[in-house]
Amino acid sequence: MSDTVAVRPLNLMGAALVASVALVVSLITSVVVASRAYLGRGEQAQRQARTLDVTGSARARITSDLGVWTIRAAGEAKTLEEAYRKLDPSVQALRSFLRERGFPDSAVETGAIDTSIHYERDAKGNETRKVESYSLTRRIRVTLADVERMARAAGEVTELLKNGVQVESGAPEYVYTKLADLKIRMIGEATGNARLRAERIAEGTRCRLGAVKDARAGVLQITRPWSTDTSSGGMSDTSTIEKDVTSVVQLTFVIEP
């Protein structure tokens, strides 16, 4: 009996000692693993911080290769028949004007007739149901690659007014139809400009330029010559024959010591 009682405290003490050692080892292991993880994250963050953001740009002057011009002939009278008799000579005079200036018939599109009814007003200014007059308008749409010819004609169309021809001329719209090919070229030039800037910065800071980590190309800005206008959706000027096209590219490089 006495021998058995004497052994139990010893076993309990041994078990406690083993548990204590295991706890200490576990704590040490946890600290080491946590330290390595912390250092790993620190090194990763440091690697991520070693980047260089640069912006490159390219600008080119282009010439519009298509013009679109809308002109309206008009006629107004108390009856529809009389209004049409005034409208039709204006349409014919306008087509003759364009033909004389070298516009082929295939470039001239005559639209449908639009009719507006004007009603008389009473003494209080309220509109009545009595017709005062009819206004008829017909759109003439001109599409031509010879933009210089169109610009000259647009400046001379008011001469028709001197002869009693009722016309209303809008400003021609000048567009460039090869934007898809131009965009590829402009992005390439802007990218080259961005890389050149990055190389100069790397040389100045005695670092080595690594791989491209990120690249973003902005939308083309098509503006009047020498304009600084920009838009997040891209500018698209149609008021001038000559235009400036600007492309911007943003690159992120990895920087190595």
Sequence and secondary structure as in RCSB ss.txt:
>XXXX:A:sequence
MSDTVAVRPLNLMGAALVASVALVVSLITSVVVASRAYLGRGEQAQRQARTLDVTGSARARITSDLGVWTIRAAG
EAKTLEEAYRKLDPSVQALRSFLRERGFPDSAVETGAIDTSIHYERDAKGNETRKVESYSLTRRIRVTLADVERM
ARAAGEVTELLKNGVQVESGAPEYVYTKLADLKIRMIGEATGNARLRAERIAEGTRCRLGAVKDARAGVLQITRP
WSTDTSSGGMSDTSTIEKDVTSVVQLTFVIEP
>XXXX:A:secstr
 HHHHHHHHHHHHHHHHHHHHHHHHHHHHHHHHHHHHHHHHHHHHHHHH EEEEEEEEEEEEE  EEEEEEEEEE
EESSHHHHHHHHHHHHHHHHHHHHHTT  GGGEEEEEEEEEEEEEE TTS EEEEEEEEEEEEEEEEEES HHHH
HHHHHHTTHHHHTT  EEE   EEE S HHHHHHHHHHHHHHHHHHHHHHHHHHTT EEEEEEEEEE   EEEST
T     TT  B  S SEEEEEEEEEEEEEEE 
